[in-house]
Amino acid sequence: MHIHEGSYYIRNQKVTDLAEAFGTPLYVYDGEKIIEQVKRLHEAFKGIDLKIKYACKALTSLSILKLMHSQGVELDVVSPQELQIGLMAGFGGSQINFTPSGVDFSEIEYAVSQGAFVNLDNLDVLEKFGRLYGGTQPCMIRIKPNVAAGGNAKIMTAHEGSKFGIDIRQKDEILAIVQRYNLKVVGLHQHTGSDIKDASAFIEAASRIFEFAYDFPDLQCIDLGGGFKVAYKEGDYSTDMEAFGAELSGFFREFCAKYGRELQLWFEPGKYLVSECGYLLVTANVVKQAPGRRFVGVNSGLNHLIRPMMYDAYHHILNASNPDDAEKEVYDVVGYICETDNFALGRELNKVSAGDILVLLNAGAYGFSMSSNYNSRLRPAEVLILNGEARLIRERETLSDILRNQILIEL
């Protein structure tokens, strides 16, 4: 996002014009930013047989998935519905890996039927898979390496108390099942968490996975998950992908040399690929002065972007209607949901008036995908900017969307 001739733009699109053309609240995605992030990740791991498996739970819009597919990115899904959406977007089953947690075994059967790779994350499921398929179908095993890392306790997924994966200390039990059914284990998987600062946590987890891997002679890949950090505000850090890639590539090459052959290295970035591409455009409904506080009430809330309330996440906010920073005020930017619903507290913004268009940055990941109809509010439209054109990729909901599956009974 940049200023040109006194107005804010996303690529070549004036932000206030987007709000006027498509209405607010509105999610806008910069497709070129996604392409840049994909290229940056590949460049960081030059010389490594790398597969990027987009963790599509971050943003599952069909057009975004189609864009990922066009860039050679594959898919990580966590539900049969995400798998089906991936197939609709053009992915083949073999380009999708299914990484569920505590699901009914029928979901795993469905994923296998579609040709997807399945990540098995508990011993009971591993046993069921062995009884049903033996060595006829490939599988991956999700290991919990007992490494605590991430930006928030809710998004740490590899520590000892996490529900995810089979504890690495249960290696003997895993091997017993694998040998009993002659399982075709083609990959080992782990996911440390989200908002990882640097390579150290990955290397700690990877070192444990690599030691584990020597007992699996038929591996095709090591999947180290995702969790790369993006910056949310000025002075915030982001993963130094070039340094990270160089350090981890060397570590991976050493492992492959000891293992005896080259394997593929998989990552499952979600936020890293789409967070910075996304903007949530909202309208200031009211500016309310109170003793010691000034509120801006906008036409959106935690029903559209829950991260500030759920994770205490920071989203930079700009006043697209007033790019002149000569006069600033401190505001609490609050939503219209009927409970505490804060986007930002004590935030300095260019002076805001009712009707101004505010923009929340870094809203591409876990924005729309975690949205809801709470308070019976409608979810926003979505727009993708690509090749200089702003195109509607999801229509704004209507009341009929909320009522579609309801049944009014006779009393």
N, C-alpha and C positions, 0 to 999 in steps of 0.2 A: 504494500500500500504506500502511495506516495502523493505528494502535493504537486500539482501542475497548474500554473496560472490561477493560484488562489483557491483551488478545489482539490478534494481528496479523490484519488483514483485507485481502482484495483485493475492493474494492467491498463488497458485503454478505456476502461469503463468508469465514468463519473459516478461516485457512490450515491449522490442524491438523485441522479437520474435513474439508477437501478431501483431505488426505493419508490420513486414515482411510477416507474414502469411496472413493477411487480408487486408493490405494496410491502408493508411491514407487519409483523416481524418476517424476516427473510434470511435464509441461509444462502451465502454466496461462496462458491468454491473456485479457486484459481487453479485451473488444470495444469498450467505451465509450471507451477510450483511443485506439483506432484511429480511431474516429469523430471524436474531438477533434482528432487530428493532421491528418486530412483537412480539417476545417473551418478549422483554423489556416492551413494552406497556401493554401487558397482566399482567405481573408481578407487574407493578405499580398499577394496579387496582384489585388486588386479593380480592375476596369476593364480587365484584360487577358484576352484570350480564352485561358484556361489549360486545359490538359489534364494531369491527373495520370495517369501510366502506372506503376502499381505494379510495381517490379522483383521479380517473384514468386520469384526464386531465394532471397530472404531467408527466405521461409516459404510453402510451396506447399500447405498443407493446404486441402482443398476448401472447408471451411466458412469459412475465412479469406478465400478468394477470393470466395466468395458474398457475404460481408459487404462486401468492397471493391466488388463490383458494385452492391450495394444503395445505396452511397454515391456512385455516379456515377463511380467510379474506373475507369480502363481498365488495360491490362496490357502489361507488357514481359516477353518470354520469351526464353530463350537456347537452347532445345532443342525438338525436335518434341514431346517428351513433356510439357514445360511447356505448350506450345500446346494439346495435346490435353486436359490437365487444365483449362486455362482454358476451353475449349469446354464441357467437362463441368460447369463451375461456372456456366455461363450467359452467358459472353461471346460476342459475335459475332466472326467473323473480322476484321471491319474495326475492332474495338475492341482488337486485339492487334497490337503490333509485335514482330517477330522480329529480335533483334540477336545473331547468331552470331559466332563467331570461329574461323576456320580449319576450317570444317566441310565435309563432302562436299556437292557442289552439289545432291544429291538432297534435302537438308534444306530448301534454299531453294525448290526446286520444290514441296515439300509445303506450305510456308508460303504460297506464292502460290496453290496450289490451294484453300486454306482461306480466302482473301480477306484474309490478314494483310498488313500493311506489312512490307517487308523492308529491313533496314539492310545495305548492301553495304560491306564493310570492306577489300577489297583489289582491285587493278586486274584481276587475272585473273578474279575473280568478276564484276566489273563488265562485263568483256568477254563472259563466258559469258552473263550476263543479257541483254546487248544482242543477242547472236546469237540467243538463244532467243525473247525476247519483244519486242525492238525497243521501240517506244513504246506497246505494247498494255497493259502493266501498270505501275502506279506503283511507284517505288522511292525509297528514301532512301539517302544516302551518309554513312558514318561517317568523319569527319575527325579526324585526330590533330593537335591544335593545338600540340603540343610545349610544354605547360605542366605543370610538376611540382608537384603538390599532393596532400595526403592525409595520414592519420595513421600510415601504415605503408607501407614500400616495396612490400609485396605487394598493396596496394590502391590504388596509383597507376597510372592507366591512360591518361594523356594525354601523358606525357613522351616525349622523343625515342627512348628505348630500349624503349618499350612495344610489345607485339605488336599492340595494338588500333588499328584505323582506318587510313586512308590518309594518309600524311604530307602535311601542308598544302602542303609545297614541291613536291608532285607535281600541282599544280593543272592545269598544261598537259596532262599525260597524262590526267587525269580528264576535262577538257573535250573532248579529242580523241575519247575513247570515247563520251561523251555525245552529241556531235555526229554521230559516225559512225553511231550506231544510233538517233538521235533519241529518246534515253531520256527518259521522263517522270519527272523528278526532282522529287518533291513535298516533300522535306524534307532538311535537313542536320542531322547528329547529331554530338554529341561527349559524352564522359563523362570528367571530369577525374580522378575517384577518389572515395574515401570519407573521411569525417571532415574535410570542408572547414570551416575556422573561420568564414570570413566571405565577403562578396561579391567580394572582390578577385580571387581565383583564377577565379571564374566570369566576372567581367567581362573579365579578361585573355583567357580562352579565347573568350568570346562575341565580343569585339571582332575576333578573328581569323576566327571563323566568319562574322560579319556582313560583313566585307570580302570574304570568299569568296563570299557569297551573291549579290552583285550580278550575277554571271555566270550565275545560274540564275533566269530570269524567271518560272517557273511554280511557285514554292515555295508550299506551303500552311502549313508549320510550320518552326520552328527547335526542335530537341530538345537541351537542354543537360544531359541526363543527371540524375544525382542526386548523392549524397554529402554531404548535410547532416549536421552533427554533432549527436549527442545526448550528454548528460552521463552519465558512468558513476559518478562519485563526488562527494562534497561538495567544492565549490570548482572542479569541472571546468566547462569552458565548453560551451555548446551554441550552434548557429547561432541568432543573433537573427533569427528569421524575419521579423519585422515590418520591421526595418531593412533586412534583405536584400531583401525584396520591394519596398520603396519604392525602393531604389537601383537594383535590376536592372530594375524596371518602367520607370523613367524612361529608362534606357539602351535598353531594348527599344523603347519608343515612338519615341525618336529614330531608331533604325534603321528602323522601319517607315515613318516619314515620308520618309526618304531612299530607301527601297526603292520607295515609291509606293503601298503599300496595307498594310492590317492583316494580319498573319499570326498563326497560333496559336503560343503558347509552350508547349512540352511539357517536363515534368520526369519523371524516373524514380526517385522515391524508393523505397527498400526499407527500410533500417534506420530511417529517420526515421519511417515509418508503423508499424512493428511492434516495434522494439527494446524500447521502454519498456512495451509491453503484456505482455511475456512474463516468466514466472517459472519457474525450475526448482526443484522441491521435491525434496529428497534427505533420507535418513535417516542419522544418524551411527551407523555400525556400531561403531566403537571410538574410544576416546580413549587415545592411547599416549604415555606420558611417556618422554623420552629425555634424556640430559645436554644441557642448554641448549636443548631443543626440546620442543614438545608438538604431537603430530599428531592431527588428526581425520580418520579414514578414513570416507568416505561410500559409499553404494551407487550410485555413478555415477562417471563419469570422462570422459576425452577422447573416448570413443565416443559420448557424449551431447552434450557441449559442448566442442568442440575449440578454441574461440577463445583461451582463456588460454594454451594450449600453442603454437598456431599463430601467433598475433598478439601475444602478451604482453598480451592484453586484460584489463582490470580489470572484475570484476563484484562489485558490493557484495553482501555476504553478511549475512544476519540469522538469529538463532536464534529461530524462531517458537515453540519450546517454552518459551523463557525470555526474555520481554520485559523482565524486570527487569535494568536495567543497573548495579545496585549492585555486582555482582561481575563483573569482566571478566578474561579471560585472553588471552594471545597464542598463536595456533595456526597451524600449517601445515595447510590444508584440502586433503586429497589424495584422489585417486580410487582405484578398485579395479582399474585396468588394470595389467597386468604389465609396466610400464616406468614411467619417470618421468612422473608424471601429476598435475600440480598445478593446483588451482583458485585457490589463494591462498597466499602465503608471509608469515609474520609478521603475520597479520591479527588485530586485536583484536576479540573477540566476547564477548557475554554468555556466561557460563560454560556450557560444553557437556558434556552427559553422553550416554552411549550411549543411542540411541533417540530423541534429540532430532531435530526436523524443522528443517533449515536451508533457507534460501531464497536462491537466486542471482538477483539482479535483472538487468534489461536482457538477458534471455535470449530475447527473441522473434525476433531476427534472426540467421540463420546458426547457430541452435542445432539444432533438429530437422533442418533441411534439410541440414546437414553431418554428421549423425549416421551411425553405422555399426554393424555387428555385430562389430567387432573384439573378439578374445578369445571369439568366439561368444556375446557378451552380447546380451540382448534390448533393443530400443529401447523408450522409454517410451510411456505413453499420453499423450493430449493432451485438455485440457479448455478450453472456451470459456465465459467468463462474459459473459452478455449479457441485458439486460432483467431483471436480478436473479436469473438462473438459471444454475447451473453445469451445462453439458452436455458429455458425452463426445463428442469429434469424431474420435478415433482410439483404437482399442483397443490395449492393450499387446500387444506381440508374444509369440509362443510359439515353442517349438523348431521346430514345423512350418513356421513362416515362414522360418526360417533354412535348413531342409532342403528346401524346396519344389522348387527347381530342381536339386538334386543328384541324381546317378545313381550308385548303388552297383554297380560292375561285378563280374562273376565273376572270380576269380583262380584 
